[in-house]
């Protein structure tokens, strides 16, 4: 095994440690222990509803703790092939909402409206829930919401900005879940995929107050240059909603059970366990993927000594081409194309903890000093591929895609930069 091979193996080991730390079952178990659900009232029923990429695993753990639940329902994405005995398991489209998601949203609303004040509703929320439950308001079609979602993804907005918009065109987001459940009390447990753990942004905040108003949403769309491109029905809805005052959200206490930071700390522990000199550089590697690459490259240039540098966050990509890829793949490719010539061996991994980067089957990329020669040897032009946002094709040519399949969890992205003598 070459030195580069060793570094690549270690990078994958640290990535796997991050995913393990975000295991939904462990997170729910910890949450239910630290913040128990109040006892069921006499004659009352328990409704367990899980939404997001980690929904099946979170629901399974909750069912073990509350085996007599009246309803156990999970909504996750199509790629999650988990099975769940004794529960209703629905799958929907992500990141683009689909008809299956619309049906799942309708089913969730039907279940919530059955709950009474003597019942209790336990909500298990994880990343991805925003796209999985498209519940457009009257007058807005699913195709309109899908078109809007595409505009948001291509405009380079961060996740908070996108969820600000999504909340204003949904019946379930921005506290809508809690409003539908009223008068039943809701006890939410959240696995965060949002940097900084803003609960309003996790799955677009179905159990918390909205990020902003309809007026602020309009301003965001205009600032991003996509207001005029948004469907007319959505513009009409927002223009009407900005003159309305939504009712106050019923009291609810949200419990955070897992996050990106916890996964970074697990990576740090694992790195030190295998003898690496490691530290967390940033738990907020956000913003444009090009700027994020500069942050990583600065560390590579400044630290040629043996070390393991860890990052966490969630970047954005402004699409200008027609290629295929995701933010982690493009970040890895940008680091490879801009890395300086140096005698020290290095490896850089960037991956989504959910196992899926953008609309691809890869979790991200793992690059090293040999990435560009391998792409060239495969007959590909890395400059042209990068300009077309075709990072998937470039990394595939180099054999540098990070492939994990769906992990069943999601706490945003992690990065590992390993430098050897």
Secondary structure, 3 states (H helix, E strand, C coil): CCHHHHHHHHHHHHHHHHHHHCCHHHHHHHHHHHCCCCCCCCCCCEEEEEECCCHHHHHHHHHHHCCCCCEEEEEEECCCCCCCCCCEEEEECCCCCCHHHHHHHHHHHHHHHHCCCCCEEEEEEECCHHHHCCCCCCCCCHHHHHHHHHHHHHCCCCHHHHHHHHHHCCCCCCCHHHHHHCCCEEEEEEECCCCCCCCCCHHHCCCCCCCCCHHHHHHHHHHCCCCCCCCHHHHHHHHHHCCCCCCCCCCCCCEEEECHHHHHHHHHHHHHHCCCCEEEEEEEEEEEHHHHHHHHHHHHHHCCCCEEEEEEEEEECCCCCCCCCCHHHHHHHHHHHHCCCCCCCEEEEEEECCCCCCCCCCCEEEEECCHHHHHHHCCCCHHHHHHCCCHHHHHHHHCCEECCCCCCCCCCEEEEEEECC
